[in-house]
Amino acid sequence: MKSLARSVLVLASCLWLGSALADPLLIDVRSPQEYAERHLPGAILLPADRIGNEIQQLVPDKSTPIQLYCRTGNRAGEAQRQLQQLGYQQVSSLGSLEQAATVLQLTPQP
């Protein structure tokens, strides 16, 4: 739960500074346990089973660019479809953690 609270604080800071509009918001849709083991720097934890209910509170601007990743790419793809159905216009699935790390040139961290 501390990771989620920290993620919310990071997101709020980004929105307050206006930087969320310049760079895509990176969302890890895995479980809190998976996130705690390894995640990408700057990623916000929002599990796939909660994304449909919680995204509008965290990201009210539906034009905000969002990038998603998970363990294998399946949950990220499903989350992408959910967000698009909710009207989010710039959502992309980066696939797995490893694929996202490669694309973004980031190193996963504990």
C-alpha positions as CSV (number, residue, x, y, z in Angstrom):
1,M,0.0,0.0,0.0
2,K,2.9,2.3,0.6
3,S,4.0,1.9,-3.0
4,L,0.5,2.9,-4.2
5,A,0.5,6.0,-1.9
6,R,4.0,6.9,-3.2
7,S,2.8,6.5,-6.8
8,V,-0.2,8.7,-6.1
9,L,2.1,11.4,-4.7
10,V,4.4,11.2,-7.6
11,L,1.5,11.5,-10.0
12,A,0.1,14.5,-8.1
13,S,3.4,16.2,-8.2
14,C,3.7,15.6,-11.9
15,L,0.3,17.0,-12.6
16,W,1.0,20.0,-10.4
17,L,4.2,20.7,-12.2
18,G,2.5,20.2,-15.6
19,S,5.1,17.7,-16.7
20,A,2.5,14.9,-17.2
21,L,1.4,16.7,-20.3
22,A,4.9,16.7,-21.8
23,D,5.8,13.1,-21.2
24,P,3.7,9.9,-21.3
25,L,2.5,8.6,-17.9
26,L,4.0,5.2,-17.4
27,I,1.6,2.8,-15.6
28,D,2.5,-0.7,-14.3
29,V,-0.7,-2.7,-14.3
30,R,0.7,-5.7,-12.4
31,S,-0.1,-6.6,-8.8
32,P,1.4,-4.7,-5.8
33,Q,3.6,-7.7,-5.1
34,E,5.0,-7.8,-8.6
35,Y,5.6,-4.0,-8.5
36,A,7.5,-4.3,-5.2
37,E,9.8,-7.0,-6.7
38,R,10.8,-4.9,-9.8
39,H,9.4,-2.0,-11.7
40,L,10.5,0.7,-14.1
41,P,11.7,4.1,-12.6
42,G,8.8,6.6,-12.7
43,A,6.1,4.0,-13.2
44,I,2.8,4.4,-11.3
45,L,1.3,1.3,-9.9
46,L,-2.4,0.9,-11.0
47,P,-3.3,-2.8,-11.1
48,A,-5.3,-4.0,-14.2
49,D,-8.2,-5.1,-12.0
50,R,-8.6,-1.6,-10.6
51,I,-7.6,0.6,-13.6
52,G,-11.2,1.1,-14.9
53,N,-12.4,2.3,-11.6
54,E,-9.5,4.5,-10.5
55,I,-8.0,6.0,-13.7
56,Q,-10.4,8.9,-13.9
57,Q,-9.4,10.1,-10.4
58,L,-5.7,9.8,-11.2
59,V,-5.8,11.1,-14.8
60,P,-8.8,13.2,-15.4
61,D,-7.5,14.6,-18.7
62,K,-8.3,12.0,-21.3
63,S,-5.8,13.4,-23.8
64,T,-2.8,12.6,-21.4
65,P,-0.5,10.1,-23.1
66,I,-0.4,6.9,-21.2
67,Q,2.0,3.9,-21.6
68,L,1.2,0.6,-19.9
69,Y,3.2,-2.5,-19.1
70,C,2.7,-5.8,-17.2
71,R,4.5,-9.2,-16.9
72,T,3.7,-10.6,-20.3
73,G,1.7,-7.9,-22.1
74,N,-1.7,-9.5,-21.6
75,R,-2.9,-7.3,-18.8
76,A,-1.4,-4.2,-20.4
77,G,-3.4,-5.0,-23.6
78,E,-6.6,-5.5,-21.7
79,A,-6.0,-2.3,-19.7
80,Q,-5.4,-0.4,-23.0
81,R,-8.7,-1.6,-24.3
82,Q,-10.5,-0.5,-21.1
83,L,-8.9,2.9,-21.2
84,Q,-9.8,3.4,-24.8
85,Q,-13.4,2.5,-24.1
86,L,-13.4,5.1,-21.3
87,G,-12.3,7.7,-23.9
88,Y,-8.6,7.9,-23.3
89,Q,-7.1,9.0,-26.6
90,Q,-3.4,8.3,-26.3
91,V,-3.0,4.9,-24.7
92,S,-0.3,2.4,-25.7
93,S,0.7,-1.0,-24.4
94,L,4.4,-1.5,-24.2
95,G,3.9,-5.2,-23.5
96,S,6.0,-6.9,-20.8
97,L,8.3,-5.3,-18.2
98,E,11.3,-6.4,-20.3
99,Q,9.9,-5.0,-23.5
100,A,9.0,-1.7,-21.9
101,A,12.5,-1.4,-20.4
102,T,14.0,-2.0,-23.8
103,V,11.7,0.5,-25.6
104,L,12.2,3.2,-23.0
105,Q,15.8,2.4,-22.3
106,L,15.2,2.0,-18.6
107,T,16.6,-0.4,-16.0
108,P,14.0,-2.1,-13.8
109,Q,14.5,-1.4,-10.1
110,P,13.3,-3.0,-6.8
